[in-house]
Amino acid sequence: MLSHHVHTQQARSCAGVQRHQKQQQQSTIRASRIATKATLLAERDAVASIKAAVEPLGGFFPPPLTDDPAALLQQNVPFLTKAAGALPVQPRNLSHALYNYGSYTSKYVSVRVDNVHIKLASWEHAVDTLADAEERRKPYWCSLIEAVQHPHWWPQQGHVPTYDQVIFGRGNASIGLHFDKDNACAGGSRRPVNTYLSICSGAKLTLLLPPDQTLLPAGGDSALLLQPSQQLLDDVKAAGGYFFLMEDDGQLVEGSTNGFSGTGLYMPTGWYHSLVGLTDWHVVYGGSFYPEQQPWLQQ
């Protein structure tokens, strides 16, 4: 009888522990859903806020959105397109991104926290830095070399191997105003390159300026974009530039089980660009090519 009583007590105790664990799990799930809902609401507020700020100033003025990107590529002008290539997996958060795209053999990893470049000692250093920034809810930005599925209109020759990248981050992360050159650290010679970037998660405020622009210095201040003035937008228009939102939650590629596409932006050689994150999680991917290896650009 005593043995039966002990076993009964143990069973009740075990059942109690299981109920407690289940309650904890359900509580964690509820808290996660509440936090996720709060984050989504905050992100919508951030995007809505910048839209509301820009609307009285004349609204955004993006490059043309085209169904025929190959034609505009031949003209070598900026454009937006839904024919945007794809990522093998759409990372949902930092852990998911590092699991799918990072590894101890990753080369040319770049990390910025609070919009300051971090000199990395190792892959572990990169992971720890990003995890710390995520925990402290600091803006961060990370680029990794990754094989991406380029759009059908993208040139097959002359691509820059180290610029096949996935770039993810949180908050108002930015690397400032710049135009793309190949990577000297990867054996490049700092030659200007043509680039496309496709966003498949979140939203980024985007400024484009032509190569001969004298409006803003390289680097620049992202606060100018987040609090744009009428004068700034008028000057950007007068310079032949663009000011707009890139936002997309990604679409499953037709015929694929997990490949995700988004909205692509093409930027010719020398075009200055600055992208500032507006959401708690944003993901872009893309590639670059050398213009001198494209016969149609030499005509």
C-alpha positions as CSV (number, residue, x, y, z in Angstrom):
1,M,0.0,0.0,0.0
2,L,2.8,2.4,0.9
3,S,4.5,1.7,-2.4
4,H,1.3,2.4,-4.2
5,H,0.8,5.6,-2.3
6,V,4.4,6.7,-3.2
7,H,3.8,5.9,-6.8
8,T,0.5,7.8,-6.8
9,Q,2.2,10.8,-5.2
10,Q,5.0,10.7,-7.7
11,A,2.5,10.5,-10.6
12,R,0.6,13.4,-9.2
13,S,3.8,15.4,-8.7
14,C,4.9,14.6,-12.3
15,A,1.5,15.6,-13.6
16,G,1.7,18.8,-11.6
17,V,5.1,19.6,-13.1
18,Q,3.9,18.9,-16.6
19,R,0.9,21.2,-16.0
20,H,3.1,23.9,-14.7
21,Q,5.5,23.5,-17.7
22,K,2.6,23.6,-20.1
23,Q,1.2,26.7,-18.4
24,Q,4.6,28.4,-18.6
25,Q,4.9,27.5,-22.3
26,Q,1.4,28.9,-23.0
27,S,2.3,32.0,-21.0
28,T,5.5,32.4,-23.0
29,I,3.6,31.9,-26.3
30,R,1.0,34.5,-25.2
31,A,3.7,36.9,-24.2
32,S,5.5,36.3,-27.5
33,R,2.3,36.9,-29.4
34,I,1.6,40.1,-27.5
35,A,5.2,41.3,-28.0
36,T,5.0,40.4,-31.7
37,K,1.7,42.3,-32.0
38,A,3.2,45.3,-30.2
39,T,6.2,45.2,-32.5
40,L,4.1,45.1,-35.6
41,L,1.9,47.9,-34.4
42,A,5.1,50.0,-33.6
43,E,6.5,49.2,-37.0
44,R,3.3,50.2,-38.7
45,D,3.3,53.4,-36.7
46,A,6.9,54.1,-37.7
47,V,6.1,53.6,-41.4
48,A,2.8,55.6,-41.1
49,S,4.6,58.4,-39.3
50,I,7.2,58.9,-42.1
51,K,4.5,58.7,-44.7
52,A,2.5,61.3,-42.8
53,A,5.5,63.6,-42.5
54,V,6.3,63.4,-46.3
55,E,2.8,63.7,-47.6
56,P,2.4,67.4,-46.9
57,L,5.8,68.0,-48.6
58,G,4.6,66.5,-51.9
59,G,4.9,62.8,-51.1
60,F,7.5,60.2,-52.1
61,F,9.0,60.2,-55.6
62,P,10.4,56.7,-56.4
63,P,12.1,55.5,-59.6
64,P,9.7,53.9,-62.1
65,L,8.3,50.4,-61.2
66,T,8.7,48.4,-64.4
67,D,7.4,45.1,-65.8
68,D,10.3,45.2,-68.3
69,P,13.5,45.5,-66.2
70,A,15.7,44.3,-69.1
71,A,14.7,47.4,-71.2
72,L,15.5,49.9,-68.4
73,L,18.7,48.0,-67.6
74,Q,19.8,48.7,-71.2
75,Q,19.1,52.4,-70.5
76,N,21.1,52.2,-67.3
77,V,18.7,54.2,-65.2
78,P,17.4,53.5,-61.7
79,F,14.2,51.4,-61.5
80,L,12.1,49.2,-59.2
81,T,10.8,45.8,-60.2
82,K,9.0,42.8,-58.8
83,A,11.2,40.6,-60.9
84,A,13.7,40.6,-58.0
85,G,15.5,37.3,-57.8
86,A,15.1,35.3,-54.6
87,L,16.6,34.1,-51.3
88,P,16.7,30.4,-50.5
89,V,15.1,31.1,-47.1
90,Q,13.5,34.2,-45.8
91,P,15.0,34.8,-42.4
92,R,12.3,35.7,-39.8
93,N,14.6,37.0,-37.1
94,L,18.3,37.2,-36.0
95,S,18.6,33.6,-34.8
96,H,16.9,32.3,-38.0
97,A,19.2,34.4,-40.2
98,L,22.4,33.3,-38.4
99,Y,21.2,29.6,-38.5
100,N,20.5,29.7,-42.3
101,Y,23.2,32.1,-43.5
102,G,26.0,32.3,-41.1
103,S,28.8,29.8,-40.4
104,Y,32.2,29.6,-38.8
105,T,33.8,29.8,-42.2
106,S,31.9,32.9,-43.3
107,K,34.2,35.5,-44.8
108,Y,33.8,39.3,-45.2
109,V,31.1,39.5,-42.5
110,S,30.3,43.2,-41.8
111,V,28.5,44.4,-38.7
112,R,27.4,47.8,-37.5
113,V,25.8,48.7,-34.2
114,D,24.3,52.1,-33.6
115,N,25.5,52.9,-37.1
116,V,29.1,52.4,-36.1
117,H,31.3,49.8,-37.9
118,I,32.5,47.0,-35.6
119,K,36.0,45.6,-36.2
120,L,35.4,41.9,-35.8
121,A,37.9,39.4,-34.4
122,S,36.0,36.3,-35.4
123,W,32.7,34.8,-36.4
124,E,31.9,34.2,-32.7
125,H,32.6,37.9,-32.2
126,A,30.0,38.8,-34.9
127,V,27.4,36.5,-33.4
128,D,27.9,37.8,-29.8
129,T,27.9,41.5,-31.0
130,L,24.6,41.0,-32.9
131,A,23.0,39.0,-30.0
132,D,23.9,41.8,-27.6
133,A,22.5,44.5,-29.9
134,E,19.3,42.5,-30.3
135,E,19.0,42.1,-26.5
136,R,19.5,45.8,-25.9
137,R,17.3,46.7,-28.9
138,K,20.0,48.7,-30.5
139,P,19.9,49.3,-34.3
140,Y,22.2,46.9,-36.1
141,W,23.2,45.9,-39.6
142,C,24.9,42.8,-40.9
143,S,26.0,41.7,-44.4
144,L,27.0,38.2,-45.3
145,I,28.2,36.7,-48.6
146,E,25.6,34.3,-49.7
147,A,24.5,32.6,-52.9
148,V,21.3,34.3,-54.0
149,Q,19.1,33.6,-57.0
150,H,19.7,36.6,-59.3
151,P,16.8,38.0,-61.4
152,H,16.4,36.7,-64.9
153,W,17.4,40.2,-66.3
154,W,20.6,40.3,-64.4
155,P,23.8,40.0,-66.5
156,Q,25.5,36.6,-66.5
157,Q,29.0,38.0,-66.8
158,G,31.1,40.4,-64.8
159,H,29.4,39.9,-61.5
160,V,31.3,40.8,-58.3
161,P,31.5,37.5,-56.3
162,T,31.8,39.1,-52.8
163,Y,28.7,41.2,-53.4
164,D,26.3,38.3,-53.6
165,Q,24.9,39.2,-50.2
166,V,22.1,39.0,-47.7
167,I,21.8,42.0,-45.4
168,F,19.7,42.0,-42.3
169,G,19.2,44.3,-39.3
170,R,16.9,46.0,-37.0
171,G,15.7,49.6,-36.3
172,N,17.1,52.7,-37.9
173,A,20.3,51.0,-39.1
174,S,22.1,52.6,-42.0
175,I,25.6,52.8,-43.5
176,G,25.1,56.3,-44.7
177,L,25.2,57.9,-48.2
178,H,27.6,56.1,-50.6
179,F,27.9,54.6,-54.0
180,D,29.1,51.0,-54.4
181,K,32.6,49.9,-55.2
182,D,34.1,46.4,-55.1
183,N,35.6,45.1,-51.9
184,A,39.3,45.9,-51.5
185,C,39.4,43.4,-48.5
186,A,38.4,40.7,-51.0
187,G,41.0,41.5,-53.6
188,G,39.0,44.2,-55.4
189,S,40.4,47.5,-56.6
190,R,37.6,49.8,-55.4
191,R,36.1,50.0,-58.9
192,P,32.5,51.4,-59.1
193,V,29.9,48.7,-59.7
194,N,26.2,48.5,-60.7
195,T,24.0,47.0,-58.0
196,Y,20.6,45.7,-57.3
197,L,19.0,45.3,-53.9
198,S,15.8,43.5,-53.2
199,I,13.8,43.9,-50.0
200,C,11.9,40.8,-48.8
201,S,11.1,41.8,-45.2
202,G,10.4,45.1,-43.5
203,A,10.7,48.6,-44.7
204,K,13.6,51.0,-45.5
205,L,13.5,54.7,-46.2
206,T,15.6,55.2,-49.4
207,L,17.4,58.2,-51.0
208,L,19.0,58.0,-54.4
209,L,21.2,60.8,-55.9
210,P,22.9,60.8,-59.3
211,P,26.7,60.5,-59.6
212,D,27.3,64.2,-60.2
213,Q,25.3,65.3,-57.1
214,T,26.8,67.9,-54.8
215,L,23.8,68.1,-52.5
216,L,25.0,65.9,-49.6
217,P,28.5,64.6,-48.5
218,A,29.3,60.9,-48.5
219,G,28.3,59.3,-45.2
220,G,25.6,61.8,-44.4
221,D,23.2,61.9,-41.5
222,S,20.2,59.5,-41.5
223,A,18.3,61.9,-39.3
224,L,17.9,64.1,-42.4
225,L,15.9,61.3,-44.0
226,L,13.9,60.5,-41.0
227,Q,12.9,64.2,-40.5
228,P,12.9,65.4,-44.1
229,S,12.4,69.1,-44.8
230,Q,10.7,70.7,-47.8
231,Q,14.0,72.1,-48.9
232,L,15.7,68.7,-48.8
233,L,13.0,67.1,-50.9
234,D,13.0,70.0,-53.4
235,D,16.8,69.8,-53.7
236,V,16.7,66.0,-54.2
237,K,14.1,66.4,-57.0
238,A,16.1,69.3,-58.6
239,A,19.3,67.1,-58.5
240,G,17.4,64.3,-60.4
241,G,17.2,62.1,-57.3
242,Y,14.6,59.9,-55.7
243,F,13.1,59.7,-52.2
244,F,10.9,56.7,-51.4
245,L,10.0,53.7,-49.3
246,M,11.2,50.2,-50.0
247,E,8.9,47.8,-48.3
248,D,7.9,44.2,-48.9
249,D,7.1,41.1,-46.7
250,G,8.3,38.7,-49.4
251,Q,6.5,36.3,-51.7
252,L,7.1,32.6,-52.1
253,V,8.7,32.0,-55.5
254,E,6.4,30.1,-57.8
255,G,7.4,26.5,-58.0
256,S,9.5,26.8,-54.8
257,T,8.9,25.4,-51.3
258,N,10.8,28.1,-49.4
259,G,12.5,30.6,-51.9
260,F,11.3,34.1,-51.2
261,S,11.4,37.1,-53.5
262,G,10.6,40.8,-52.9
263,T,10.9,44.2,-54.6
264,G,14.1,45.0,-56.3
265,L,15.9,48.3,-56.8
266,Y,18.5,48.7,-59.6
267,M,21.2,51.4,-59.2
268,P,23.6,52.2,-62.0
269,T,27.3,52.9,-61.4
270,G,28.1,55.9,-59.2
271,W,24.5,56.5,-58.0
272,Y,24.6,57.5,-54.4
273,H,22.2,55.8,-52.1
274,S,21.2,55.7,-48.4
275,L,18.8,53.3,-46.9
276,V,17.5,53.6,-43.3
277,G,15.6,50.8,-41.6
278,L,12.1,51.7,-40.3
279,T,11.1,48.3,-38.8
280,D,12.4,46.0,-36.0
281,W,13.5,43.5,-38.7
282,H,14.5,44.1,-42.3
283,V,16.1,41.9,-44.9
284,V,17.6,42.7,-48.3
285,Y,19.7,40.7,-50.7
286,G,21.3,41.5,-54.0
287,G,24.4,41.6,-56.2
288,S,26.7,43.8,-58.3
289,F,28.4,43.7,-61.7
290,Y,31.3,45.5,-63.4
291,P,29.9,47.9,-66.0
292,E,33.1,47.7,-68.1
293,Q,32.3,44.0,-68.8
294,Q,28.9,44.8,-70.3
295,P,29.2,45.6,-74.1
296,W,25.8,47.3,-74.1
297,L,27.1,49.9,-71.6
298,Q,30.1,50.7,-73.7
299,Q,28.0,51.9,-76.7
